[in-house]
């Protein structure tokens, strides 16, 4: 819990909802009130000119440029929440920020542009990356990230070599089947050695967590604790995570569950639901295929859905019924815990 204080500005109005306190700010150019901040609150006390409250999380629009450091609270910022083929939103990639540490989780085809437009940041600002699986909406921008870091960031901006959080198995897969073609032949040493993964990335290697119901790795990155769990994403015919290709989701600081790309997997949700303050879950709007159908997610207990934000959604999301869920994850919002 955190104690939050706020002094009202003349342009602001307060609105109470169920277990939620909204601040609306008047925008003169558009002649309307727009959402400024959401406080899911536990206790609230009026004070002269404002209020103070105890909150478990804060939902706040991100200022640009987004700061990649903060006061030590856990912060999640999506630079995209859309599916691989969405046009209305960027692809689902997000930043974890805590203290002096940041981690860019996935960096897809829209990553470089989304980072600039949503967060006001440059590719050279990123120093840590964690890819969850090898679809282009999750790793399609890593080549740009690696080349910019090596030939601009390190040479002219005194930036360190990029650091990637990745298992040994997935490092081999990502390099050999995705990154190698665009990164290996950019230089040739006198001994004819071509560039390799280690020329572009330092590595933080997660360790295998034993005695778990599925493959789970864990790692501490600058005060951010991650459980990195296997998901059942592809192929469509895979009946469980063991039969599927490598893909991962995250449980962050023992507080926030982010499913990654996955089919509906009740066992996975049950594994983390009782421990998670907030759950961000992959969604699609039709049965079958390789993501979690909204109809299946609706079968979850009300108490679980009330803490679940839906992400990785298609452009027709506004016509879908998400009643009972916490809502839709939004890009450009700071989720602070």
N, C-alpha and C positions, 0 to 999 in steps of 0.2 A: 504494500500500500504506500501511496505517496500523498503528502499534504499539498494541495494546490490552492493558490490564492489568485484572484482576478479582480481588478478594478474596472468597472464598466466605463467605456467611452460613450460619448453622447450618441454615436451612430450605432450602438449595439442594443440588441434586445435579447432577452432570455426566454427560452421555451423549455418546459419540462415535459419529458416523455417517461415511459415506464423504465425505471432504473437508469435513466439517461437525462443529461442536461445539455441543451444545445445553446450555443451563442450564435446569433445571426448578426451580420454587420451590413449596414446600409451602404450600397454602392451608388453614388449619385449619377454616374455616367449611364448606368442601365436602369436607374430609378426603381431599384428593388433591393430586397434583403437577400443576401447570399449566406450559405452556411460558412461559418468561420472556424468553429471548434466544436467537437463533441466530447463530452466528459461522461463516460459510463460511471456513475457515482454510487458510493456506498453510504456516505453521510455528507450532509451539506449544511453549512451554517451561514446565514446572512451576516454580513458586516457592512459597515457604512461604505456606500459607494460600490459594493461588489459582493463577493462571497468567498468562503474557503470551504474546501471539501476534501474528503479522503477518497482517493480513486485507485482502482487496480490497474487501469490502463487509460491512456489518453489517445484520442484520434484527432490529429492536427494537420491542417494543410502544410505542406513543405514549402519553406521559403527557398528561393533560388539565388545564388548557388546553394545547394544542400551542403551542410557541414558533414564531413565524414568523421567527426569526433563529437562527443557529447559529454554530459555530466556523469556518465557511468550507468545510466539506465539502458535497458535493452530496447532497441528501436528497429522496426522493420519498415522499409520503404519500397514499395513496388514501383518500378519504372514502366511496368506494363502488366496487364492482367488478362490480356486476350489470348485466344487460342492461336495455334500456328497460322491459321488462315484469316484471322480477324483483321479488319481494316479500321474499325472504329477505335480500337485500343492497340497499344503495342503488345508484343509477345510477353508472356509471363516470365519476367526476370525481376529479381529484387535484391536490395542491399540490407545487410545486417550491420548495425552500428552500435558500438558500446564502448564508452570511454575513448581511448585513442585508436581503437581497432575497427576496421570495416572489412566486410567480406561481400564481394559481388557474387551472388548465387545465380549462375547461368548468365549467358550473354549471347542472345540470339541474333537473327538477321536484323531486327529492329534495334538492337542494343545500342550501337553508337549514336544513332539519331535520338532514341528515347532518353539516353543518359543526358544529352544536351537539352532536349526540349522539356523534360519532366523535372530533372534535378539540377539543370544549369551547370553540369560538370563536363569536363573533357575526358576523353579516353585515357589520357596520361595521368589523370587524377587517381585512377584505380591501381591498387597494389596487390590485392588479394582476390582470388577467384576460386569458386567451387562449382564445377559443372556436375549436373545430376544425371544426364544421359545424352546420347549423341544425336538427337534430332536437331535439325537446323534452327528451330525456334529457341533452342537452349544453348547451342554452341556455335551457331553460324557467325557470330561476331568475334569469336576468340582469335581468329587469324588476324583481324584488324587490330585487336588489342595487343597481341604479341608483337606484330611488326611495328606498331606505333611505339610501344615501349622500348624495343631494341634499338630502333633507328632514330627516334625522336627523344623519348623520355630519358633513356640512359645517356645518350650522346650529348644532348643539349640542355636538359632540365635537371640533371643530377638525380634522376629517379633510380630507385633500386630495381633489380630484375624482378619481374612479376613472380608472385608466389602462388602456387596452386595447391589446394587441399584435395587430395585424390588418392585412391587406393592403388596399389601396385598393378592389380589386374586391369583396372579401368584406365590407368595411364597408358598401358600398352595398347589397349583398344582405341582410345581417343587419338593417340599419335599415329598409329599404323593405318587406321581406317578413315580418319577425318582430317587431321591437321597436317600430316606429313607432306601431302602433295603441294600445299601452298607455302610451306615453311622450310622444307629441307634444302632447296636449291638456290637460296638467296645469296649465299656466299660459298666460296670453295677455298679451303685452306691449301697451303703449299703441299701438304701431304695428301691432297685430294679428299680429305675428310669433309663430308657434308655436314650441315647443321643437324642437330638432334634436339630432342625434347629439353634436355638440360641446358642447351644454349639459350632457350627462351624462358624457362621457368625454374625457379626454386621449388622445392616440394615440402609440404607438410603432410606427413603420412599418418592417417588415422589407424588406430589399432583395432583388431577384431575383439568384439565383446562376447565373451563366452557364455554358454548356458542360456541362450536366448531362443525364442520360438522361430526366429528367422535370422538371416544374416544381418548383423548390425555392427557398425564400426563406431568408435567414439574418438573424439579429439578435443583438445583445448587450444583455441587460437586467440591469444592475447586477451584472455579473460572471458571469451565466449565459449561455452561448452556445447558441443554438437554431438548428438547421436545421429548417425547417418544410416538409415535402414533401407533395405531392398524393397522395391515395389514390383507389382505385377502389371506391367504396362504393355509390352509387345512381346511376341505377336498376339493377335486377337485370340488365337487358339490356345494360348498358354492358360492352364487352369489354375496355376498358383505362381508365387514368386520364384520358386525353384526352377520352373520350366520356362521362365521368361528371360529375355535379354537384360543385360545390366542396366538398371535404373534405380534412382534413389530418391528418398524424401528425407526430411530433417525434423528432429525434435531439439529445440534450441533452449539452452539454459534450464532444462527441466520445466519449461513454462509454455512454450509455443510450438504447436504441431503444424508442419507444412507438408502436405501429402506428397508433393511432387506429382509427376504424371503417373496415374494409376487407374486401373479399373476399380470398380466398387469392391472393396476388400474389408468386410466387416471385422475379420480377425485383426487387421492392422488398426482399424479405428478403435476396437476394444482394447488393444494393447496400450494406447496412449490417452484415451478419452478421459479416464479418471484423474490423470495427472496434468492435463493441459488446461491452462487458463483460456486459451483461444486456439481454435483450429481453423486453418486455411485449407480448403479442399478443392481439388480438381473437379471439374464438372463438364458434362456434355448434355445435350437436350434430346437425345434419341437413344434407343437401346443398343446393346452390343458394342462393337468396336473396342477402343483401347483406353477410354476414359470412363469416369464414373457417371452413369446416367443420373440426372436429377431425380427421376422417379425412384431409383434405388436409394438415393440419399434421403429422400422423404420418409423412408421406412425407419430411420434412426430414431432413438428416443428423443422426446421433445427437449429434454435437458441437454443433450448433446448438440442438437441442431441450434439451440439458442446461443451456443458459443462458437458456431461455425460460420465462417465467411467463405463464400464461393468464389473461385478464381479460375483462370484459364478458360474463359467463356467466349462463346461465339457472338457475332454481332446482333443476333436476335434475342439477346438476354433480357431486354426490357419487356418482352412479351411473355416471359416465363414467370411462373408463380413460385416465389421464394419465401412465401409466408412460413413462419416458424423458424427460419434460419436467422442468424444475426444480420445477414445481408450479403451484399456483393462487395468483394474486395475492390478497392479503388486505387488507381495509380496516382502518384503524386501526393499520397497521404502518409503522414508519419504515425505509425502504430507504436506507441510507447508503453512499455510495461515496467 
